[in-house]
Amino acid sequence: MEKKSKIYIAGHRGMVGSACWRALKEMGYSNLIGRSSKELDLTNQADVLLFFKNEKPDVVIDAAAKVGGILANNNYPYNFLMENMQIQNNLIRTAHESDVKKFIFLGSSCIYPKFSTQPIKEEYLLTDSLEPTNEWYAIAKISGVKLCESIRRQFKKDFVSLMPTNLYGPFDNFDLESSHVLPAMLRKFHKAKIDNSEVTLWGSGKPMREFLHVDDLAQAVVFALENILPEHIYNIGTGTDVTINELALTIQELTGHRGNIIWDAEKPDGTPRKLMDSSKINALGWNPSYDLKKGIKNTYQWFLQNQDNFKEIKY
């Protein structure tokens, strides 16, 4: 891939898209393009077609999605299913019809079955039922994976899907109604430290989760950009996981909170364990650089510097 190749990052202002933008800039890529949701409505097929006609990108990185945690997925199932399908279908179809050289589709580990054998291999996709609390988002992402696979198989085009584990990092969503577990905990523990109060968390604390710093995912995207990968889908993770309770204790330590932690066991836990097998991408040459403590410390520093400017997502 040439450094002057025109690379369109869909969702360039989000956590993942902005990390990809930073990583590519640091690697010397000089022809990056992005549009905000106000400038380009990715759910509008005609607008997407016109954008591709005018800009003619060589590469598309699809980091655009409607995302959220258990609460948001439960409360807005139609939005998560319909809007994600509209966004990715418009991008994938138009990229295919515009003869884009490479398309990188970013999905999620939630595409895999709830009770999948651990660690989760790529071939476990569609072998059992999904986690009900986020199946709407998962089904949308599965359709994107399969659409890219079908284009790759039928038209021999370089369309590849990367499935990251649970992400966190700078520019994450810290809104308590729609955020994922790690940023929600960071905000809760920080506020409780300021208020000198206890922290109440959902579930039992027993489920195990794997967490990947978004800058590591961005490096995986660069790796996929600069190499022709032999398969259509790759897991992107760290290969290690922790209990939600261990995560809480780590965040409590790094934020300096000294109060009690109360677990609300009446709230759902979600999938018991979700550890990714990332050996396929590791064997090709990509590996993460952040351990969990280093990554959370980095994210908390960003949080402290930007807590007055958080995007509060409303549906």
C-alpha positions in Angstrom: 0.0 0.0 0.0 1.4 3.4 -1.0 1.7 6.2 1.6 -0.3 8.4 -0.8 -3.2 6.0 -1.3 -6.5 7.6 -0.5 -7.8 6.0 2.7 -11.4 6.7 3.8 -12.0 6.0 7.5 -15.7 5.8 8.2 -16.3 6.8 11.8 -13.1 8.7 12.0 -14.2 10.7 15.0 -15.1 7.7 17.2 -12.8 5.8 19.5 -11.7 3.2 16.9 -11.7 5.5 13.9 -9.7 8.2 15.6 -7.2 5.6 16.8 -6.8 4.3 13.2 -6.4 7.9 12.0 -3.6 8.6 14.5 -1.8 5.3 13.7 -1.9 5.8 10.0 -0.6 9.4 10.3 2.2 8.2 12.5 3.1 5.6 9.8 3.3 8.3 7.1 0.0 7.9 5.3 -0.8 11.4 4.1 -4.1 11.1 2.2 -6.6 10.2 4.8 -10.3 11.4 4.5 -13.2 11.3 6.9 -16.6 12.8 7.2 -18.6 13.5 10.3 -22.2 12.2 10.6 -23.4 15.7 9.9 -21.4 15.9 6.7 -22.3 12.4 5.5 -25.2 10.2 6.6 -24.0 6.7 6.2 -27.5 5.3 6.5 -28.4 7.2 3.3 -27.5 5.1 0.3 -27.6 8.0 -2.2 -25.4 10.1 -0.1 -22.8 7.3 0.2 -22.8 6.7 -3.5 -22.2 10.4 -4.2 -19.4 10.5 -1.7 -17.6 7.5 -3.3 -18.2 9.0 -6.8 -16.6 12.3 -5.8 -13.7 11.1 -3.6 -12.8 7.7 -5.2 -11.0 6.2 -2.2 -8.5 3.4 -2.7 -9.1 1.9 0.8 -12.1 1.9 3.2 -11.8 1.2 6.9 -15.2 0.7 8.3 -15.1 1.9 11.9 -18.6 3.4 11.8 -21.3 1.8 14.0 -23.9 2.5 16.6 -22.5 1.0 19.7 -23.4 0.6 23.4 -23.5 -1.7 26.4 -26.1 -4.1 27.7 -28.6 -1.4 28.7 -28.5 0.4 25.4 -28.8 -2.8 23.4 -31.8 -3.9 25.5 -33.6 -0.6 25.3 -33.0 0.2 21.6 -32.9 -3.2 19.6 -34.4 -1.7 16.4 -31.8 1.1 16.3 -28.9 -1.3 16.8 -30.0 -3.8 14.2 -31.3 -1.4 11.5 -28.8 1.4 11.7 -25.8 -0.9 11.8 -27.0 -2.9 8.8 -27.7 0.3 6.8 -24.3 1.8 7.6 -22.3 -1.3 6.7 -24.4 -2.4 3.7 -24.1 1.0 2.1 -20.3 1.1 2.7 -19.6 -2.5 1.6 -21.8 -2.4 -1.5 -20.5 1.0 -2.7 -16.9 0.0 -2.1 -17.4 -3.2 -4.1 -19.2 -1.3 -7.0 -16.5 1.4 -6.9 -13.7 -1.1 -7.2 -12.1 -0.1 -3.9 -8.7 -2.0 -3.6 -9.1 -3.0 0.1 -12.0 -2.9 2.6 -11.4 -3.5 6.3 -14.6 -4.3 8.2 -14.4 -3.9 12.0 -16.8 -6.1 14.0 -17.0 -7.3 17.5 -16.4 -10.5 19.6 -20.2 -10.5 20.4 -20.7 -12.2 17.0 -19.8 -15.5 18.6 -22.1 -17.8 20.5 -22.9 -17.1 24.2 -21.6 -20.4 25.4 -18.8 -20.8 22.9 -15.8 -23.1 23.6 -13.0 -21.0 25.1 -10.8 -19.5 23.7 -13.1 -18.5 20.8 -11.8 -19.4 17.3 -13.0 -17.7 14.1 -14.6 -21.0 13.0 -17.0 -21.0 15.9 -19.1 -18.3 14.2 -22.8 -19.4 13.8 -22.3 -22.7 15.6 -24.8 -21.8 18.5 -27.1 -19.1 19.9 -26.0 -15.5 20.7 -26.0 -13.6 23.9 -29.6 -12.2 24.1 -28.7 -8.9 25.6 -26.7 -7.8 22.5 -28.0 -10.0 19.7 -29.3 -7.1 17.7 -25.8 -5.6 17.3 -24.3 -9.0 16.9 -26.6 -10.0 14.0 -25.9 -6.8 12.2 -22.1 -7.4 12.5 -22.5 -11.0 11.4 -24.2 -9.9 8.3 -21.3 -7.5 7.6 -18.8 -10.3 8.0 -20.7 -12.6 5.7 -21.1 -9.8 3.1 -17.4 -9.2 3.0 -16.7 -12.9 2.8 -19.1 -13.3 -0.1 -17.4 -10.5 -2.0 -14.1 -12.0 -1.3 -15.2 -15.5 -2.4 -17.3 -14.4 -5.5 -15.2 -11.5 -6.8 -11.8 -12.3 -5.4 -11.5 -8.9 -3.8 -9.4 -8.0 -0.7 -12.2 -7.5 1.8 -11.2 -8.6 5.3 -13.0 -8.5 8.7 -11.3 -7.9 12.0 -13.1 -9.0 15.2 -11.7 -7.1 18.2 -12.4 -8.2 21.8 -13.8 -5.6 24.3 -12.2 -2.2 23.5 -11.3 0.7 25.6 -9.1 3.8 25.4 -9.0 7.5 24.5 -12.3 8.9 23.0 -14.3 6.0 24.5 -18.0 6.6 25.4 -18.3 7.4 29.2 -22.0 7.9 29.2 -23.4 5.7 32.0 -26.5 4.8 30.1 -24.9 3.6 26.9 -21.2 2.8 27.7 -19.4 -0.5 28.0 -18.2 -1.9 31.3 -14.7 -0.6 31.5 -15.4 3.1 30.7 -18.5 3.0 32.9 -16.5 1.7 35.8 -13.8 4.4 35.3 -16.4 7.1 35.5 -18.2 5.5 38.4 -15.0 5.0 40.5 -13.8 8.5 39.7 -17.1 10.1 40.8 -17.2 8.0 43.9 -13.7 9.0 44.8 -14.7 12.7 44.5 -17.9 12.1 46.4 -16.2 9.8 49.0 -19.0 7.2 48.3 -19.4 3.5 47.6 -19.7 2.1 44.1 -22.6 -0.1 42.9 -21.8 -2.4 39.9 -24.0 -4.7 37.8 -24.1 -8.5 38.2 -22.0 -10.8 40.3 -18.5 -9.8 39.2 -17.8 -13.4 38.2 -17.9 -13.2 34.4 -14.5 -13.1 32.6 -13.7 -10.6 29.9 -10.7 -9.8 27.7 -9.9 -6.1 27.1 -7.9 -4.6 24.2 -6.6 -1.0 24.1 -7.9 0.7 21.0 -4.4 1.7 19.9 -3.5 -2.0 19.7 -6.5 -2.5 17.4 -5.4 0.4 15.3 -2.0 -1.3 14.8 -3.9 -4.4 13.7 -5.7 -2.3 11.1 -2.4 -1.0 9.8 -1.1 -4.5 9.7 -4.2 -5.6 7.7 -3.8 -2.6 5.4 -0.1 -3.3 4.6 -0.5 -7.1 4.1 -2.7 -9.4 2.0 -4.2 -11.6 4.7 -5.0 -15.2 3.5 -8.4 -15.5 5.3 -11.5 -13.4 5.5 -11.8 -13.0 9.3 -9.4 -12.6 12.2 -9.8 -12.2 15.9 -8.0 -9.3 17.5 -7.3 -9.7 21.2 -4.7 -10.0 24.0 -5.1 -13.7 24.8 -5.7 -13.0 28.5 -8.8 -12.2 30.5 -9.9 -11.2 34.0 -13.0 -11.4 36.1 -15.2 -8.3 36.2 -14.4 -8.2 39.9 -10.7 -8.1 39.1 -11.3 -5.4 36.6 -13.2 -3.4 39.3 -10.4 -3.7 41.8 -7.8 -2.7 39.2 -9.8 0.4 38.3 -10.4 1.2 42.0 -6.7 1.1 42.6 -5.7 3.3 39.6 -8.4 5.9 40.3 -7.6 6.1 44.0 -11.1 5.2 45.2 -11.2 3.8 48.8 -14.9 3.1 49.4 -16.9 -0.1 49.3 -17.9 -2.0 46.1 -21.5 -3.3 46.0 -22.5 -5.9 43.4 -26.1 -5.8 42.3 -26.7 -9.5 41.6 -30.2 -8.9 40.3 -28.7 -7.3 37.2 -27.6 -9.6 34.3 -24.1 -10.8 33.9 -24.2 -11.4 30.2 -21.9 -14.1 28.7 -20.0 -16.1 31.4 -16.7 -15.9 29.6 -15.5 -14.4 26.3 -11.8 -15.0 25.5 -10.7 -14.7 21.9 -8.2 -17.0 20.2 -6.1 -14.5 18.2 -3.4 -17.0 17.2 -4.1 -16.7 13.5 -3.3 -13.0 13.3 -0.4 -13.5 15.8 1.1 -16.1 13.6 1.1 -13.6 10.7 3.0 -11.0 12.8 0.6 -8.8 14.8 0.7 -8.7 18.6 -0.7 -6.3 21.2 1.6 -3.9 23.1 -0.6 -2.8 26.1 -1.1 -4.8 29.2 -4.3 -4.1 31.1 -2.9 -1.8 33.9 -0.9 0.2 31.4 -3.9 0.6 29.2 -6.3 1.6 31.9 -3.8 4.1 33.3 -3.5 5.7 29.8 -7.3 5.8 29.5 -7.8 7.3 32.9 -5.3 10.1 32.2 -7.2 10.9 29.0 -10.5 10.8 31.0 -9.2 13.3 33.5 -8.1 15.7 30.7 -11.3 15.4 28.8 -14.1 14.8 31.3 -15.8 18.2 30.6 -16.2 17.3 26.9 -17.8 13.9 26.9 -20.3 13.0 24.2 -23.5 12.1 25.9 -25.2 9.7 23.5 -29.0 10.0 23.2 -31.3 7.8 21.1 
